[in-house]
Amino acid sequence: MAAGRRRIVARSDALGVRWADRVAALNAALPALEAHRAAVTDASVTPPAYYLAPFHAYPDGNVGWAPALEVEASALAVHAPLDPTGGLGGDALLRTNFMRILREHVDPGAVRRVVDLGCSTGLSTFALADAFPDTAITGVDLSPHMLAVARYRAAERAAGGGDGDGGGGGSSTAATAAAATTSGPITFIHRRAEDTRLPAASVDLVTLSLVAHELPSTALAAIATEAARLLRSGGTFALMDADPAAWAAVPPPVFVLFASTEPWVGEYARLDVAAVLERAGLAVRGGGKNTARHRTVVAVKEA
Ligand SMILES: C[S@@+](CC[C@H](N)C(=O)[O-])C[C@H]1O[C@@H](n2cnc3c(N)ncnc32)[C@H](O)[C@@H]1O
């Protein structure tokens, strides 16, 4: 394991994440995961060059089993400092607050179809399914391995199982199991977020959760254009991600360490996200801070 990853794992274990146990639990399901990966892979999808660069201290970026099996543990660890009780509820809090802001802008009754771009293993997708029950949700990602875990977790939810945080501790088992009974259909597809091949003007809500800081600005602009294409007139786009303003408080050596595994954060920090969305035909209507470290930007597809 690379030094960067060893540091992340050691830090998460100190927080009580039990990284190895969580990854081992998914590893034990590898035959089922392989079947999901084979079923979801679309061989016609070509990842852009930026996607294949080393990332998060993984030599092949987000591609492969290691990032897919570790991302849930990683989310718990990275977001743990957001939990005011000192527990592992930071990731759940981040998502609950994102959904709260979304529901301030979107009438859940008017939302029938949702697309979650860069859905990874479904952490953001399942939060949407809980917040917008009875909607049809499509999760889009470029990693068939991430999508395989997402499909596996979706099957657990449908069966009323799983604990909603990928391995125990952090979010409410009862709430997740209850939500599983009211969720609409969830589909995961292997596509570039820049080119989902989904029908134009077919979606009420498009989300991009914790993806923008992982993208070159040209890719974010292309994804905003695709989101605008997908949305019906008056539909909503919501981007949730790190708030670069909060990085000013991070000690420089810590930020340098963080940025060393995140090639695009410098570009993201300098980007005028609202201007990118406006150029794509998405009129910014508001948003807000969903944690001390994260912001949500809500925009509407103009007629
Ligand atoms: C940090 S994860 C965010 C996952 C999830 N949305 C969340 O809130 O936890 C970023 C995800 O975006 C995906 N991704 C990055 N670039 C993409 C692109 N151009 N098209 C589709 N997915 C992409 C990665 O594969 C990864 O799974």
The ligand as an SDF file (V2000), in Angstrom:
LIG
                    3D

 27 29  0  0  0  0  0  0  0  0999 V2000
  -15.8920   11.4110   -4.4520 C   0  0  0  0  0  0  0  0  0  0  0  0
  -16.8760   10.3680   -5.4560 S   0  0  0  0  0  0  0  0  0  0  0  0
  -18.4390   11.0960   -5.0570 C   0  0  0  0  0  0  0  0  0  0  0  0
  -19.4790   10.0430   -4.8830 C   0  0  0  0  0  0  0  0  0  0  0  0
  -20.8600   10.4350   -4.4530 C   0  0  0  0  0  0  0  0  0  0  0  0
  -21.5300   11.2970   -5.3780 N   0  0  0  0  0  0  0  0  0  0  0  0
  -20.9090   10.9820   -3.0490 C   0  0  0  0  0  0  0  0  0  0  0  0
  -21.5290   12.0110   -2.8260 O   0  0  0  0  0  0  0  0  0  0  0  0
  -20.3630   10.3220   -2.1630 O   0  0  0  0  0  0  0  0  0  0  0  0
  -16.6540   10.9200   -7.1220 C   0  0  0  0  0  0  0  0  0  0  0  0
  -17.2050    9.9460   -8.1350 C   0  0  0  0  0  0  0  0  0  0  0  0
  -17.3010   10.6230   -9.3760 O   0  0  0  0  0  0  0  0  0  0  0  0
  -16.9740    9.7000  -10.3950 C   0  0  0  0  0  0  0  0  0  0  0  0
  -16.5930   10.4600  -11.5870 N   0  0  0  0  0  0  0  0  0  0  0  0
  -15.5470   11.2990  -11.7310 C   0  0  0  0  0  0  0  0  0  0  0  0
  -15.5490   11.8230  -12.9720 N   0  0  0  0  0  0  0  0  0  0  0  0
  -16.6320   11.3210  -13.6120 C   0  0  0  0  0  0  0  0  0  0  0  0
  -17.1820   11.4900  -14.9160 C   0  0  0  0  0  0  0  0  0  0  0  0
  -16.6280   12.2980  -15.7930 N   0  0  0  0  0  0  0  0  0  0  0  0
  -18.2840   10.8040  -15.2340 N   0  0  0  0  0  0  0  0  0  0  0  0
  -18.8690    9.9560  -14.3450 C   0  0  0  0  0  0  0  0  0  0  0  0
  -18.4010    9.7690  -13.0890 N   0  0  0  0  0  0  0  0  0  0  0  0
  -17.2930   10.4310  -12.7320 C   0  0  0  0  0  0  0  0  0  0  0  0
  -15.8820    8.8500   -9.8060 C   0  0  0  0  0  0  0  0  0  0  0  0
  -15.7770    7.5970  -10.4620 O   0  0  0  0  0  0  0  0  0  0  0  0
  -16.3340    8.7190   -8.3550 C   0  0  0  0  0  0  0  0  0  0  0  0
  -17.0860    7.5660   -8.1730 O   0  0  0  0  0  0  0  0  0  0  0  0
  1  2  1  0
  2  3  1  0
  2 10  1  0
  3  4  1  0
  4  5  1  0
  5  6  1  0
  5  7  1  0
  7  8  2  0
  7  9  1  0
 10 11  1  0
 11 12  1  0
 11 26  1  0
 12 13  1  0
 13 14  1  0
 13 24  1  0
 14 15  1  0
 14 23  1  0
 15 16  2  0
 16 17  1  0
 17 18  1  0
 17 23  2  0
 18 19  1  0
 18 20  2  0
 20 21  1  0
 21 22  2  0
 22 23  1  0
 24 25  1  0
 24 26  1  0
 26 27  1  0
M  CHG  2   2   1   9  -1
M  END
$$$$
